[in-house]
Amino acid sequence: MTGAAIFFQQIINGVSLGAVYALLALGFTLVYGILELINFAHFSVFMVGAFIALVVLQLFGLQGQSVILHGAALVITLLVALAITMVLFGALGVAIERYTLRPMRNVKGPMAMITTIGVSYILFNLVLLATNAQALNYPDPMPEVAYHVGGVVIRLKEILIWIVAAVLMVGLNLFVKRTKIGKAMRAVAQDAEAARMMGVDVDRVVMIAFFAGSALAGAAGMIFGLYYNFTQYSIGYTAGLRAFTAAVLGGIGNVPGAMLGGIVIGLIETLGSQYIAARWADVIIFSILIGTLVFRPAGLLGMLAPNRS
Amino acid sequence: MMISRRLALRTSAATAALAAAGLNVAFAADKVYRIGITLPLTGADAEAAHLILNGALLAIKLANASGELKGITLEPMVLNNATATAGQYDPAQAATNARKLVGDKKVLANVGPEMSGSGKAMAPILSMGILATITPSSTAPDITSAQYAGEFDPGGKPIYFRTVTTDAYQGPNMANFYAETLKTPSVYVLDDSGAYGVGLADAFEAQAKKKGIKVLGRDRLDPKAADYSAVLTKIKATGTSSLYYGGTMQAAVKLVKQSYQIVPKIIKGGGDGILSPEMMTAAGFPAAEGWYATNASPHVVDDPKLASWVALYSKTYNLQPDDYAITSYDAALVAIAGIKAVQASGKPLTSANVRDAIQTVHVNGLQGPISFDKYGDLETRVVAVFQFKQNKSAPLADLNKQSVYIGVAPQS
């Protein structure tokens, strides 16, 4: 491989990895934007998402690597499975909000954040017990098609992941910016009390934010499983931490910032592995994060916190 | 849930067999002594650990049934080294178990642990309590190295014995195999950041350089990360003819899958950390096809001379044994031989006296003659090499059927 081919191959790798981080980062940023709460349950929600998506795919007859789909069958099957997973996951997010976080809404201090850590551990341990910590093989229904462009290999699987991630991210951005509910979400983020006085149902808005964030985590879980062809109880930790970093780097509370942050973290990881060493990945990522926060505390695109003045 | 149920059934079967053995031979006049068996019986390592457990249980059962231990009956004391929080073996739990063993004066020796991480936590406690443990599978050399005696052997007398050889041979002998048998001109070395993986990869790398293999790079994987495509792209760009991985399955599941996509044609191999059913059930074929792996013991489970033992094991536990089930059986034989030697000498039956006897014992194990050097390491240093090859007519998780034995790695 030439130097240029290696560079562009790592860009491809970084964008694919970054797309998963970006989808996850959106969940952090949506909840933080509205409640100023770091939702650590999101780490495990993503992991559970990959397992539920696996069950959904198996219901569609996709087991192991025995079934390869083509054309419309592939697209329709995956889209329906994705939609079911997202709805199931949105519902899980709503349940977490309704039964664990809403009772904490008016409690001062870090109690709500600690509750999310507790929820994360419960989900983590439930999956661990159910699977006995075994890694599970994911179905691989996509045909192994790869395009070679000047020494760079781009797989069909990667292209599909970019498309799905881009559609979901742009869709969410439009939802927040263009719809009435999105406007209500922004209003609650700005000043929940004022929004309530203006007739906005704050509980409903928070619920929708959790639904959307969790649905995206479910989608990220399914994309993760299909891309890497495996899932395990421990997958949420590193990916969740990187996605949280991405959200902070992009400007937590800022939707385009989360997307940008995800892609940037993905690129830093792959280019750092290529030109420095994989073992330095965390050091590089967190050094850049700290540097950004020191010199630009609001992150790349965000404001430090929603303006409540 | 299915996996948990299966494991529960296995444990029940083992317990039932044990109870039956006790009922057959426990005469009223016999004094009961214990042999500890400490293994990660739940979590990611559970399948391999149950094969090992059964090996030790079978040896104890047969010793009790034969009446060779005059006047005493041995009772296994099975302790789990794994926790739900860790999801696999947990050194903190291993240390707790070691304290339990040392605190029980009826315990004369221990079989285990499976993993070196547990061994490092247990060794200082067992050393201070003078209780010998015989590991059937943990291979990190530093636990029995004179250099680290202050850390792992503060009591001054070796208590950590092995019925397998160490990574000081497993890594280098595989490097010999890469150089002499596979004749690979270059290699890229990876590890999984763990104590076992780093040590194994270091030992491989040093010997590979000595044998004239060009080491084109060395890097470390985060076992909890999902994506190794960046480092694999880097490896591809070096043009290396082979890859060696030191580590366990947590990182290997992903490395095996992704290396099949990115560097499908180069030679790939690792240590006993990847000689696991998860290579087939989680990494899967065709990705696992062609990978080489070693065991730090001879491959004897297929030896026709052991057919009756294999049949007995399979009948008793409804499972096919592997080579580490054999080294575990041998580990229990070592403990039993130590007890018999103390009985013969007329000394009191204490764990300290059993330890002294084990140091000089010569046992005819299933794998061949077993004796230990002054550090507790096995004097024969055989490393077996296997290659994963899919066998569609056998169950996917059957390691014996989904891999083929290549031979003993060169020791030069």
Interface residues (C-beta under 8 A of the other chain):
Chain A: M1 I6 Q9 Q10 N13 G14 S16 L17 G64 Q65 N125 L128 L129 A130 T131 N132 A133 Q134 A135 L136 N137 R155 F224 Y228 N229 F230 Q232 Y233 S234 I235 Y237 T238 A239 E269 T270 L271 G272 S273 Q274 A277 A278 R279 A281 D282
Chain B: M1 I3 S4 L7 T42 G43 A44 A46 A84 T85 G87 Q88 S193 D219 R220 L221 D222 K224 A225 A226 D227 Y228 S229 A230 V231 T233 K234 K236 A237 M249 Q250 V253 K254 K257 Q258 Q261 E278 T281 A282 A283 G284
